[in-house]
Amino acid sequence: MSSSASARRRFRLRIGCAGWSIASAQRELFEDGASGLERYATRFDAVEINSSFYRPHRRGTYERWAGAVPEDFRFAVKIPKAVSHEARLRGTGPLLDAFLGQAQGLGPKLGCLLLQLPPSLAFNARVAATFFAMLRRRWAGAIACEPRHASWFGTAAARLWQCHRIARVGADPALCGEARHSAGVDALRYWRWHGSPRVLQRL
């Protein structure tokens, strides 16, 4: 077996949605379940929790979600905007402690933390290194970051991803050509495909 084939066998591909609400038109594609999440988990093995970006959830809520899905299911949980957009990565220790204290109610089903940065946040090596070092002291698992300012796609940021074992998200729509590709660490690749917008022409 070639080394490339061996590498492919080591990776697990997961596909999920941002949230687990199921439109009535697609409901027949899912099996029965006591909740929307249980029905969703009959077809997907991962989901992204975006609501944590806007508001905190009780640890008991995360525990309930973890109990509603199979053992092999994994959640990606979005880090609150209070960290990324309001504090802009500075002085966020107490915010991270509160968030992780809640999200870790998922137990081993907490597969990844997702950090989405505001488009106005330019790369600052000192601020970014301080933040990710602080986050790493609190969380040893998978982390994906979606930067949305062009300055995050240079060599200095690439070194940061490697140093702190961060996966850079590949996005659609993409800010620039590089933003289409997930990068950072080989152990994790993360894509967020929301669909490139269609521009309608006025007649």
Contacts in CASP RR format, 6 or more apart in sequence:
PFRMAT RR
TARGET T0000
AUTHOR 0000-0000-0000
METHOD contacts of the structure
MODEL  1
MSSSASARRRFRLRIGCAGWSIASAQRELFEDGASGLERYATRFDAVEIN
SSFYRPHRRGTYERWAGAVPEDFRFAVKIPKAVSHEARLRGTGPLLDAFL
GQAQGLGPKLGCLLLQLPPSLAFNARVAATFFAMLRRRWAGAIACEPRHA
SWFGTAAARLWQCHRIARVGADPALCGEARHSAGVDALRYWRWHGSPRVL
QRL
14 45 0 8 1.000
14 46 0 8 1.000
14 74 0 8 1.000
15 44 0 8 1.000
15 45 0 8 1.000
15 46 0 8 1.000
16 44 0 8 1.000
16 45 0 8 1.000
16 46 0 8 1.000
16 47 0 8 1.000
16 48 0 8 1.000
17 40 0 8 1.000
17 44 0 8 1.000
17 47 0 8 1.000
17 48 0 8 1.000
18 47 0 8 1.000
18 48 0 8 1.000
18 50 0 8 1.000
18 192 0 8 1.000
18 194 0 8 1.000
19 40 0 8 1.000
19 47 0 8 1.000
19 48 0 8 1.000
19 49 0 8 1.000
19 50 0 8 1.000
19 51 0 8 1.000
20 36 0 8 1.000
20 37 0 8 1.000
20 40 0 8 1.000
20 41 0 8 1.000
20 47 0 8 1.000
21 36 0 8 1.000
22 30 0 8 1.000
22 36 0 8 1.000
22 39 0 8 1.000
22 40 0 8 1.000
27 39 0 8 1.000
29 43 0 8 1.000
30 39 0 8 1.000
30 40 0 8 1.000
30 42 0 8 1.000
30 43 0 8 1.000
31 39 0 8 1.000
31 42 0 8 1.000
31 43 0 8 1.000
32 39 0 8 1.000
32 42 0 8 1.000
33 39 0 8 1.000
33 42 0 8 1.000
34 68 0 8 1.000
35 68 0 8 1.000
37 47 0 8 1.000
37 65 0 8 1.000
37 68 0 8 1.000
37 69 0 8 1.000
38 68 0 8 1.000
38 69 0 8 1.000
40 47 0 8 1.000
41 47 0 8 1.000
41 68 0 8 1.000
41 69 0 8 1.000
41 70 0 8 1.000
41 73 0 8 1.000
45 70 0 8 1.000
45 72 0 8 1.000
45 73 0 8 1.000
45 74 0 8 1.000
46 73 0 8 1.000
46 74 0 8 1.000
46 75 0 8 1.000
46 76 0 8 1.000
47 73 0 8 1.000
47 75 0 8 1.000
47 76 0 8 1.000
48 75 0 8 1.000
48 76 0 8 1.000
48 77 0 8 1.000
48 78 0 8 1.000
48 114 0 8 1.000
48 192 0 8 1.000
49 65 0 8 1.000
49 75 0 8 1.000
49 76 0 8 1.000
49 77 0 8 1.000
49 78 0 8 1.000
50 78 0 8 1.000
51 57 0 8 1.000
52 77 0 8 1.000
52 78 0 8 1.000
52 79 0 8 1.000
52 80 0 8 1.000
52 99 0 8 1.000
52 102 0 8 1.000
52 103 0 8 1.000
53 78 0 8 1.000
53 79 0 8 1.000
53 80 0 8 1.000
53 81 0 8 1.000
53 116 0 8 1.000
54 80 0 8 1.000
54 81 0 8 1.000
56 80 0 8 1.000
56 98 0 8 1.000
56 99 0 8 1.000
56 102 0 8 1.000
57 102 0 8 1.000
57 103 0 8 1.000
58 102 0 8 1.000
59 101 0 8 1.000
59 102 0 8 1.000
59 104 0 8 1.000
59 105 0 8 1.000
60 105 0 8 1.000
61 102 0 8 1.000
62 102 0 8 1.000
62 103 0 8 1.000
62 104 0 8 1.000
62 105 0 8 1.000
62 106 0 8 1.000
63 105 0 8 1.000
63 106 0 8 1.000
65 75 0 8 1.000
65 106 0 8 1.000
66 75 0 8 1.000
66 105 0 8 1.000
66 106 0 8 1.000
66 107 0 8 1.000
66 109 0 8 1.000
69 109 0 8 1.000
71 109 0 8 1.000
73 109 0 8 1.000
74 109 0 8 1.000
74 110 0 8 1.000
74 111 0 8 1.000
74 112 0 8 1.000
75 106 0 8 1.000
75 109 0 8 1.000
75 110 0 8 1.000
75 111 0 8 1.000
75 112 0 8 1.000
76 111 0 8 1.000
76 112 0 8 1.000
76 113 0 8 1.000
76 114 0 8 1.000
76 144 0 8 1.000
76 190 0 8 1.000
77 103 0 8 1.000
77 106 0 8 1.000
77 110 0 8 1.000
77 112 0 8 1.000
77 113 0 8 1.000
77 114 0 8 1.000
78 114 0 8 1.000
78 115 0 8 1.000
78 116 0 8 1.000
79 96 0 8 1.000
79 99 0 8 1.000
79 113 0 8 1.000
79 114 0 8 1.000
79 115 0 8 1.000
79 116 0 8 1.000
80 95 0 8 1.000
80 99 0 8 1.000
82 95 0 8 1.000
83 89 0 8 1.000
83 92 0 8 1.000
83 95 0 8 1.000
83 96 0 8 1.000
83 99 0 8 1.000
83 115 0 8 1.000
84 115 0 8 1.000
84 116 0 8 1.000
84 117 0 8 1.000
84 118 0 8 1.000
84 121 0 8 1.000
85 118 0 8 1.000
87 95 0 8 1.000
88 118 0 8 1.000
88 121 0 8 1.000
88 127 0 8 1.000
89 121 0 8 1.000
89 127 0 8 1.000
89 128 0 8 1.000
89 130 0 8 1.000
89 131 0 8 1.000
90 127 0 8 1.000
90 131 0 8 1.000
92 131 0 8 1.000
92 134 0 8 1.000
93 134 0 8 1.000
93 138 0 8 1.000
96 134 0 8 1.000
96 135 0 8 1.000
96 138 0 8 1.000
97 138 0 8 1.000
100 138 0 8 1.000
100 139 0 8 1.000
103 110 0 8 1.000
103 113 0 8 1.000
104 110 0 8 1.000
111 141 0 8 1.000
111 142 0 8 1.000
112 141 0 8 1.000
112 142 0 8 1.000
112 143 0 8 1.000
112 144 0 8 1.000
112 188 0 8 1.000
112 190 0 8 1.000
113 135 0 8 1.000
113 139 0 8 1.000
113 141 0 8 1.000
113 142 0 8 1.000
113 143 0 8 1.000
113 144 0 8 1.000
114 143 0 8 1.000
114 144 0 8 1.000
114 145 0 8 1.000
114 146 0 8 1.000
114 169 0 8 1.000
114 190 0 8 1.000
115 143 0 8 1.000
115 144 0 8 1.000
115 145 0 8 1.000
115 146 0 8 1.000
116 145 0 8 1.000
116 146 0 8 1.000
116 148 0 8 1.000
116 169 0 8 1.000
117 145 0 8 1.000
117 146 0 8 1.000
117 147 0 8 1.000
117 148 0 8 1.000
117 149 0 8 1.000
117 152 0 8 1.000
118 148 0 8 1.000
118 149 0 8 1.000
119 148 0 8 1.000
119 149 0 8 1.000
119 175 0 8 1.000
120 149 0 8 1.000
121 147 0 8 1.000
121 148 0 8 1.000
121 149 0 8 1.000
122 149 0 8 1.000
122 151 0 8 1.000
122 152 0 8 1.000
123 147 0 8 1.000
123 149 0 8 1.000
123 151 0 8 1.000
123 152 0 8 1.000
123 154 0 8 1.000
123 156 0 8 1.000
123 157 0 8 1.000
125 156 0 8 1.000
125 160 0 8 1.000
128 157 0 8 1.000
128 160 0 8 1.000
129 160 0 8 1.000
129 163 0 8 1.000
129 164 0 8 1.000
132 143 0 8 1.000
132 160 0 8 1.000
132 163 0 8 1.000
132 164 0 8 1.000
132 166 0 8 1.000
133 164 0 8 1.000
135 143 0 8 1.000
135 164 0 8 1.000
136 143 0 8 1.000
136 164 0 8 1.000
136 165 0 8 1.000
142 167 0 8 1.000
142 187 0 8 1.000
142 188 0 8 1.000
143 164 0 8 1.000
143 165 0 8 1.000
143 166 0 8 1.000
143 167 0 8 1.000
144 166 0 8 1.000
144 167 0 8 1.000
144 168 0 8 1.000
144 169 0 8 1.000
144 188 0 8 1.000
144 190 0 8 1.000
145 161 0 8 1.000
145 166 0 8 1.000
145 167 0 8 1.000
145 168 0 8 1.000
145 169 0 8 1.000
146 168 0 8 1.000
146 169 0 8 1.000
146 170 0 8 1.000
146 171 0 8 1.000
146 192 0 8 1.000
147 153 0 8 1.000
147 157 0 8 1.000
147 168 0 8 1.000
147 169 0 8 1.000
147 179 0 8 1.000
148 171 0 8 1.000
148 175 0 8 1.000
149 175 0 8 1.000
150 175 0 8 1.000
150 176 0 8 1.000
151 157 0 8 1.000
152 168 0 8 1.000
153 175 0 8 1.000
153 176 0 8 1.000
153 178 0 8 1.000
153 179 0 8 1.000
157 168 0 8 1.000
158 183 0 8 1.000
158 184 0 8 1.000
160 166 0 8 1.000
161 167 0 8 1.000
161 168 0 8 1.000
161 183 0 8 1.000
161 184 0 8 1.000
161 185 0 8 1.000
162 184 0 8 1.000
162 185 0 8 1.000
165 185 0 8 1.000
165 187 0 8 1.000
166 184 0 8 1.000
166 185 0 8 1.000
167 182 0 8 1.000
167 183 0 8 1.000
167 184 0 8 1.000
167 185 0 8 1.000
167 188 0 8 1.000
167 189 0 8 1.000
167 190 0 8 1.000
168 182 0 8 1.000
168 183 0 8 1.000
168 184 0 8 1.000
169 182 0 8 1.000
169 190 0 8 1.000
169 191 0 8 1.000
169 192 0 8 1.000
170 179 0 8 1.000
170 180 0 8 1.000
170 181 0 8 1.000
170 182 0 8 1.000
170 183 0 8 1.000
170 190 0 8 1.000
170 191 0 8 1.000
170 192 0 8 1.000
171 179 0 8 1.000
171 180 0 8 1.000
171 191 0 8 1.000
171 192 0 8 1.000
171 193 0 8 1.000
171 194 0 8 1.000
172 180 0 8 1.000
172 191 0 8 1.000
172 192 0 8 1.000
172 193 0 8 1.000
172 194 0 8 1.000
172 195 0 8 1.000
172 196 0 8 1.000
173 194 0 8 1.000
173 195 0 8 1.000
173 196 0 8 1.000
173 197 0 8 1.000
174 180 0 8 1.000
182 189 0 8 1.000
182 190 0 8 1.000
182 191 0 8 1.000
END
